Amino acid sequence: MRGFSPRAGTITSGSHIAFGAAFQQQAPGDWPLDFEVSGLYSVRNYWTIGARIGRLRTRRETFLLRSYGGHPASEFNETRYKEPGFAAYADFNYFYFPKQYFFGFGPDSRQVDRTDYLQHTASYEAVAGYQITDWLGVSVRAGILQFDLDPGKDDSYTDTQTLFPSVPGIDRQPDFYRFSSALLVDNRDVPTDPRSGGVAGILFSRYRDKDSDEFEFNRYAVDLRHYFPIDPLLSVVALHFFSSVDDPIGQSQIPFYLNEWLGGGSTLRGFSRQRFRDRNLILLNGEFRIHVTDSLELAAFYDTGKVFRDLDDYNFKRLEKGYGGGVRLKGGNILFLRFDVAHSREGTHIHVSIGPAF
């Protein structure tokens, strides 16, 4: 691809729909110095800009770890067919998230303690991916992440800095060295709209405070998805399991804004975005997707999961639960708009997004 192209998508959970553009210039021949700049701006005033230089032309057919952002299980949201090959490039990004939410740590955090903060993030990284076969790929990403927190832009809630003045990371946001590696196995029939097959991904990340040993931890994650066709009804049962464990090094801590979380349009849909946050989490989703026409799909879903601090609580007890239904608008095998209504013990929530939940 050369020149300008329009873009649409979701910047992160809660950003709602975003639109933008990209400009890419390919180097002549096989010279591996393609160049791209891009930007997205959402209807909720989230935005991001980025630049990439390197071997870009094969990246859409190669499994590659993403830059910072998205929701906890977004690393393995691959929507393109893969082909054996290699991609590598320098990746520079800036993210502006004006309304991030924090309710406190753990499963017993209270809905009435909802606070918000504004998060600036810049990343300077190198990323590489090697697609071994069309169903097996590996990727690594390494570089520097910079964070800065300010009072949030949602006037309905108290600033996080006011209600939680002592949580790790609230008064100091250091630069981090980050190294990540991952493996993806993907045998879905159609990545954008699977009816059979599945995905298995494993991830390891190391975060290290650039200036001290106050913040340093390892992250381990696994993502499993499978799709079962029900041919007489032209329907699909989709199942998803995701789990993440954060392991602090020695006496180091984890800044609250880097803890994984549950809640929102792609995890526990019956709860507010980022409702539950802690070091470790378990998430399970199930959907029954009903094909109505080539452009319309209905879905019923059930979500369950939890966050927890102690690994002794790594079990399926005290799970939060939510359920609901949705309408998905499609063009061929592309799901371009998703409306979900979900209910839980904390009420009913509506989510609008681009792309599937998983």
N, C-alpha and C positions, 0 to 999 in steps of 0.2 A: 504494500500500500504506500502511496506517495500523496503528499498534499494534505488538505484539510478533510476531516470527516466529523460528523456529529456524534455525540456520545449521550447516553442516558443510562441511569442506574441508581444505585443506592450507595451513598458514601459510607455510612455506618448505620447500625441499628438506631432508629429514631430520627434519622435525617430526613426521612420521607423521600420522595422522588427527586432526583437531581438531573440536570441537563448541562451539557457543555460541549466541548469540541477538542479535537486533537490535531496536531500537525506532525507528520512523519516524513522524513527524507531518508531513502535508502542509499547506502554507498554503492558505487558502481561495482559490478562483478561480485566476487565473493569477499570483498574487503569488509571485515566485521566492524564497521563503524557507522551503523545506522543511528539515526537521531530522532527523538520524539519529544514533544512537549504537549501537555494536556491539562485540562481543568474541568471541574464540575462544580456547580452551584445548586443547592437544593432549595426547595420551597420553604424550608424551615431555617434558612440562612446558615446551613453548614456548607463549607466549601473546602476544596483541595486543589492544589496545583502540583505538577510534577514534571520532571525531565529525566530522560533515559538516553544513554549512549552505549552502543556495543552491538552485539549480535542479536538484533531484535526480530528479524524476519521469520525466525523459526519459533518464537516464544509462544504463539498461540497453539502450536502442536506439541508443546513440551510442558510437563508439570513444573511449575515454579512457585516457590513460596511468595506470599504477598507482603506488601509493605504494611506498616502499622495501620490499624483501623479495623473496621468490620465488627462482627460479633464473635463470641468465643469459638464457634465451630466453623468459621468461614474459610479456614485455610484449605479445606478440601472441597470447596464449592466449584468444581471443575465442570464447565459446560461445553467443552469442545472435544472433538475427536483428537486423539493423539497419534503421532507418528514417530518412529525412531529418529533421534536427532539430538542436537545440543544447542542450548541458548545460554548466553552470559552477557551481563551488562552492568553498568553503574546506574544506580537508581536514586534519585533525589526527590523528596516529597515534603510538602507542608500541608498540615490538616488544621482546620479551625472548627472546633466543636463547641458551640456557645451554650449548650444546655445538657451537661452531663449530670447524672443523679447519683446520690449516695444516701443510703438509709441507715448506715451503720453496718457492722459486720455480723455475719452468721444468720442462721435460720430464724432466730428470735428477734431480729431487727423489726422495728415498728414502722408501719405505713405513715404514721403521723410525724415521724422524724425525717421525712423526705427533705433533702437539701439539694442545691444545685451548684455547679461550678463550671467555669469556662476553661477549656483545655486547648492549648497550642501544642502541636507536636511537629517536629522536623526530623527527617531521617536522611542519613547519608550512608548508603549501603551498596555493596556488590552482591549480585544474585546470580546463581548458575543452576541450570537444570539439565539433566541427562535423561532422555526418554529411551529406556533400554529396549522395550517393545511397545506395541500400541496399548498394552494394558499395565505396564510397569514403569514407573518413573521415580527418580530421586532428585532432590533439590537441596541447596544450601544457600544461606543468606547471612551476611556478616556486615557490621558497621556500627554507626553511632546513632542513638536516639536522643533527642533533646525535648524536654517537657517544660511547660510553664503554665501555672494555674492562676486564674483570676476569678473574681466573683462572677457567678453565673448570670445569664441574661433572662432567666425566667423569674419575673417579679412575683409569682405566686408562692415562691418558696424561699426559705432562709438560705443564705449562702453557707456552703459547707464549711468554710473557714470560720464561721461564727459558731455554729452548733457543735462542730467536731474539731476543736482547735488542737487536739493532741494526737490525732491519728497519724500513723507513719506516712510521711510524704507531704503533709499539709503545709509545713513551713519551709521545706527545702525540696526542690525538684532537680536532682543532679542529672548530668548527662550520663547515658548508659552505653557501655559496649554490649552489643547483642550478637550472639551467634545462634543460628537455628539450622537444623537439618531435618529432613522428612522423607518418608517413602510412601508412595501411593500405588495401590493396586486397584484397577478400575476395569470391570468387565460388563458395564451397563450396555444395553443394546443401543440406546440413543441418549447421549449425555445431557442434552437439554430437556428431554421429556422421557425419562426411562420408564419402561414397562416391565423389564426383567433385568436380572443381573444385580451387581452390587459394587460397593466401594469399601476399601479398607485403607486407612491412613494412620501412620504413627509419626509423632513429632517430638523432637527434643530441642529446647531452647535454653541458653544460658544468658542471664542478665547480670551485668557487673557495674556497679557504681564507678564512674570514671575517676573520681577524686578521693574516695575513701572506701572503707569496708562496711559502711552503714547499711547499704542496700546491695544484696547479692543473692541470687537464687537460681535454681534450675526449674524448668517446667517440662513435664512429661504429659503427653496427650495422646488419646486414641479416638478414632472416629470410624464407626461402622454403619453402613447403610445397605439395605437390601430392598428389592422391589419384586413383588409377586403378582403376575397378571391373573386376572379373572376374566377369561376370554368371552364367556357368554354375555357378560355385562359391559364389555369394553372398559373394564375398570382395573385399578391397580391398588394393592395394599402396599404402602411404603412404610418401612420401619427404620428408626435411627437411634443409635446409641453413641453418646459422646461423653468422655470423661477427661478431666484435667487435674493434675496434681502439681502443686508448687512446693519446692523444698528449699527453704532458706539455708544458706551456707553459714555454719557456726552460729554466732549470735546476731547475724545480719537480719534485717527486716525486709518486708516487701511493701513498697508504697501502695496505698490503697487504690490509686488510679490504675495500677497494673494488675490488681487482683482480677481474676475472671469473675463473671457475673451471670445471673439468670434473670429472665423477665424481658418481655418485649416481643416483637413480631416474628422472631426466628428461634426462640428458645421456649420459655414458658409464656405462651401467648395470653393466658388469663391474668397475668400480673403486669404491673407497670414496668417499663424499661429499666433495666439495671436494678431490679427490686431486691435481689439477694446477691451478696458479694462476700467472698472469703477466699482462702487459699486453695480449696479443693472443691470440685463439683462433679455431679453425675447428672446427665440429662438423657431422657428417653422420649421419643416422639413416635406417634403412629398416625397415619393418614389413610383414609379410604377415598381414593380419587375416582370420580365418575365422569367418564367421557360423555358429553351431551352432543356437541357438534365439534367440528374441526376448530372452532374459535371459542368454545365455551366448555369449562370444566367445573364441576362442583366437588366439594371435599368436606368430609367430616374428620375431625382430628381429636387426639387426646395427647396431652403433654404431661410429663411428670419428671421430677428431679429435685435436687437439693444442693446446697452449699454446706461446707463444714470445715472446721479448723483442724481437728485431730483425725489422723488416719485410722484410729480405732473406730471411727464412725463411718468408715467406708463400707456401707451396706445399703440395703434397700428399705430401711425403716425411716419413718417420718418424712416421706416424700411429699412435696407440694404437688398439687394436681390442678389441671385445667382442661377444659374441653370446649369445642365449638364447631363452627362450620365456615365455609368460605366459597367465594366465586373467583375463578381464575379466567382471565381473558388471554387468548392465545392466537398466534399467527403461525400456522403450521405446527412445527415442533418447538416453537419459542413461546414461553410463558412471559408475557410482557407486563402484566398487571395482576396483582393479587390483593383481594379484599378478604380479610379474616375477621370474624367476630368470635371472641373467646370469653369464657366465664370461669371464675374461680371463687374462692372464699372471700376475695377482696373486690368482687364486682365484675363488671363486664367491660371489655376493652376492644377497641376497633383498630385494626392495623391495615395500612395500605402500603404496598411495596412492589418493587420490580423483581421478578424472579421467584423461584420456589423457596419454601422455607428450608428444604434440604433435598 
